[in-house]
Amino acid sequence: MVKAKSWVMTKHFDGFPKKSDFGLKVEELPEPKDGEVLLEAVFLSVDPYMRPFSKIYMKEGDVMIGGQVAKVIQSKNPAFPVGSHVVSDSGWRTHTLSDGTGLIPVLPEWPKDVSLSLALGAIGMPGLTAVYGIEEVLGLQKGETLLVNAAAGAVGSVVGQIAKIKGCKVVGSAGSDAKVAYLKELGFDEVFNYKTVGSLEEALRKASPEGYDCFFENVGGPSSDVVLQQMKNFGRIAVCGSISTYNDSQPQTGPYPYFTMIIKELKMEGFLQSRWEHKHHETLKRLLAWVKEGKLQCREHVTKGFDNMPAAFMGMLQGENTGKARGASAGTLFCPRHVHQLVSWFTT
């Protein structure tokens, strides 16, 4: 019998999440039956999507949703031998009993000197989101100019680097001078701190006087209307996130950019990376290759200790992380040289 901890959402979030919205549960899990495996969490991810998805897909008392890298510690399923690692959507749990459904084995060619935590970041869901937003939605071409906001985040930092790999000019917006410095290290052509510029319109025009071919949208809200004014004719916008609105108690109304979109003949498309699930395996291999070649740098924001998962989640929503935010279960904190992406994770 294994004692398993889990964090549940005791109350739907009203505005910004509070510590009192979470509850810690402890239960004993039985031995695996035929076809089942027992997983032990190694790294857990906290991501912005969890805030709006909790309202749509969760009820009070449910275990918090989320991805994790887990180790198989007991197995009666030959597809998942003891000692192997998988990516799962088990949520905020230290241990999970699974029949194998939905478990994704870590790529067999994963190098020993690359942290498995990146399977939740640049070589995981955020990396997949970046690739599909750039290639499938925007159709970004060599020589074009791309703007990405929340550029120091798990998705944004990968978006900018892939755009540079493709030979594009990249402009990034971030919320601190430290994040601006980090993005310049990554090779972004122009970066600004949106919190300190006197005028967002002037900052955008200064960074790219000729305008923008593509916009990778992670933030939403009124700032997006300012960006649309500076898109080139026939510009494309990939709507990945709207983090500025996730904690609103009342939905925002406006701005309404339709006339700008008509005059400039803009194309705007929302998307989820799951649309291209059939491409995941090959795309993950491409992302891993870029990391191994040094073309894709990754920074992670690490919170140690399962008991600190709510704090890691709330800190991520406040923009404390640079790169992917993750948690690490106590005793397995591991940050090798490749780990350099804004990620909040937990290690049990």
N, C-alpha and C positions, 0 to 999 in steps of 0.2 A: 504494500500500500504506500502511495506517495501523497504527501500533503501538498496540495496545489493552492496557490494564491491567485486571486483575480480581482481586478478593479471593475466595479459596476457603476453605471450611471444611476444614481439614486433619484435624481430629479432632472427633468429636461432643462437645459441651460436657458436662462432668461438674461439676455445680454451677455456680458463676458462671463465665462465659466468661473465658478468659485470652488474652493476646496470642499465645501459642504455638499457639492453636487456629486461627489464621488464617495464610494464606500468600498472598503477592502474586505473580501470574503476569503475564507479558508475552508477547503474541503478535502476529503480523502478520495483518491481515484483508485478504482479496482485494477487488477492485473489485466493486461491486454488479452482479448479473445482472438481466436483465429481471424486473420486478416487485418488486425489492428496493430497500431504502434503507439508507444508512449513518447511524447516529445517534451524536451526541456528547452525553454527559451534561452537564447544566447544574446540576441539583440532584438529590441522592439522599436518600432518606428512611431513617431508622432508627426502628423501631417495636417496641413490646413483643412483638407477635405473632410476630416473627421468632425469638424464643428458643424457644417450644414448637413452632412450625411446622418449625423446622430438624430437630427430632427425628423428626417425622412424615413430612416430605416431602423431606428431603435425605439424601444419602449422603456419606460423607467424600470430599473432592476436588471436590464441586460448588461452583459459584459461589454466594456468599451471595445469598439471596433478598431482594427488596425492590423498591419502586417508585422511579421517577425521572422527572424532566422532562428531555426530550432535544430537541436541535435536529437537524433533518434537514440534513446537510451534503453528501450526495450522494443522488441519487434517480433510479431508473428505474421509479418507480411514480407515475402521475399523481395518485393520491389523496393523496400526501404530497410536496408541492413543496419544493424546497430553501429553507431559511430558516424553514420552519414548525416549530412546536413540538408535541410529543406527550407524553402520559403513557404510560409502559410499565412492565411488570414485568420489566425486563431484569436486575435485580439489581445487584450492586456491580461495575459495569463502566464504564470511561470511554467506550468505543465499542462499538456493537452493530450487526451486520448482520442485518436483519430483512426478512421477506417481507410485512410489514404486518399480520400476524395479531396481534390483541390490542392494537394501537396505538390510543390514543384521542386525537384532535386536541383541543388546548386550545380552550375555547369561543371562537368567532369574535368575540364581543362583549367579550372580555377587555380591560379598560382598560389603557392604557400605564403608568399610575401605580400599578398593583397588581402586586406581584412575582409572577412565574410560580411561585415556590416555594410559594405558597398552594395550587397544584393538588395538592400533597402533604399539605396540612393542612386548613385550614378550608373550602376549596373543593375538597376531594378526599376521599380515603377516610375520614379522621377526621371530617370534617364530615358525610359521608353516614351514618356510623355513629351520630353524635349525633342526626341527624334521625330515622332509622328507629327507633332505640331509644326516642325520645320519642313519636313519632307512631304507629308500627306496633305496638310491643311494649307500651309503657306506656299509650298513649292518654291522655296527660296533658291535663287540663282546666284552664281558667282558674280561679284561686282555690285550686288544690291546692298542697300542699307537697311539694317534691322534695328529696331528699338525693342528692348525688353525691360519691363519694370519688375520690382522685387528681384532684381538681378543677382543678388547675393544669396538667394534661396536655393533650396535643393534642386528645383527645376530651372530657375533662371540662370544659375551659374553654369549649368550644363548647356542650356540653350545658346548662351553667348559663345562658349568654346566651340561648339559644333559649327556655329555660323562662321567662326574664324577658320576652322578646318576647311570649310567650303569656299573660302576666299571672299568673305563679305566684310563690310564695315559694320561694326557693332557699337551701339550706344546703349549704356545701361543706367538705370536709375536705382538708387539704394537709399537706406535710411540712416546711415551713419558715415562719418569720415573713415572709420576703420574698414567698413565694407567697401567704400570707394577705393581705398588703397588696395584691398585684396583683389578687386575686379581688375584694377590696372595691372597687378601682378599676373593675372590670368591672360592678359593681352587684349582686353577691351580697348577699343580705339578712343572712346569718350565715355566718361562716367561723371555723374553729379549726385550730390546729396539733396534729395528733393525737400528735405526738412529745412535746409539752410539757404537755398537759392531764393532770391527775392521774387522771382517770377518764373513759374514753370514754363510758360510760353517762351520766354527769353532763353531759358536754359536749353530747351529743345531746339530752338532756332540756332543758337550758338553752336551746339554739338553737331548739327547737320543742317546748314543753311538751305541746302537743296531739297530738304524734306526726307520722308521715309517711305521706302517701298513696302516694308513689312513691319508689323507690330505684334509682338508676343505678349498678350495681355494676362497678367496675373493678379491685378489689384482691383480694377473696377472703380465705380464711383465717379465723382465729377472730374477727376484728373483725366479720365479717358476721353472726355469731350475735348479737352485741350489738345490731346494728342491727335485726334481725328482731324482737327483743323490743319495739321501740318503733314498729313499723309499726302503722298503724290497721287495723281490721278491713277485710277485702277490699282490702288494699293490694297494689300490683303492683311486682315487682322485675324489671328488665331486666339480665341477666347478660352484660356485654360483655367483661370481662377478669378475670384472677386473677393479677395481676403479683406478688403476694406469694409465690406458689407456684412461679413459673416456673423458679427456679434451685435448687429443692430436689433433692438427690440421691435422697432417698426420699420417695415421695408422702405428704402429710399425711393423717392419719385423723381424721375428726371436725372440728368439732362436727357433730352431727346435729340439724338444726332442724325435723324433720318434725312433732313435736307442736305446736310454735309455729305452724307453717304451717296445721295442721289447726284449732287453736283460733281463730286469727285469720282463717282462710279466705283465706290469701294465694295469690297467683298469681306464680310465678317462671318466667321463660323465658330461655333462652340464645339468642343470635342472631349471625349474620354479616351484614354489610351486603350481601353478594352476593345474598342472597335476593331483594332488590328491585332487581336490576340493570335491569329494564325501566323503572324510575323515575329512574335516575341522571341522565339529561340534564336533565330538568325540575328535579330536586332541586338539582343543581349551579347552575342558573340562579337558583334561590331564594337559595342561599347567597351567590352573587356579588352579588345585589341587596342583601342585608343588609349585606355588607361595604361596598358603594358608598354605602349610606345611613347608614353609621356605627353601625348597630345591632349589628354583629358585629366586635369588635376581635380582632386576632390578634397574638400574640407568638411569635417563633421563637427557638430556640436554635441558633446557627450554628457549625459546625465547618468550618474552611477547609482544603482540601487533601485529595485522594483518599487519600493515604498515611495519613491520620488516621481513616479510616472505622471500624476496630475500636475506637479510643479513643472515638469518638462513640457507638458502639453500647453499649459498656460503661458510659459515663457516663450515657446515657439510662436503662439498667437500674438504676443507682444513684440515680436521681432528680435528677441534676444540672440537668436542663432545666426550664424553665418554658414551657409551650406546646409546640409541635411541634418535634421535634429533626430536624435535617437536616444534610447535608453539602453543601459547595459546591466545585466544581472551581476550582483556583487561577486567579485573574484575573477571575472572574465573580461575585464577592461583591456582592450587591445587597439592600439592606434599606430600602425606601421606607416611607413613613409608615403604610401599612396593615399592615406586618409586625409583629405583636405577639402571637404565639401560641407556645405551647411546642412547638417543633419542632426536631429535630436533623437537619441536612442537610449535604450536602457539595457543594462546587462544584469542578468539575475545572479 
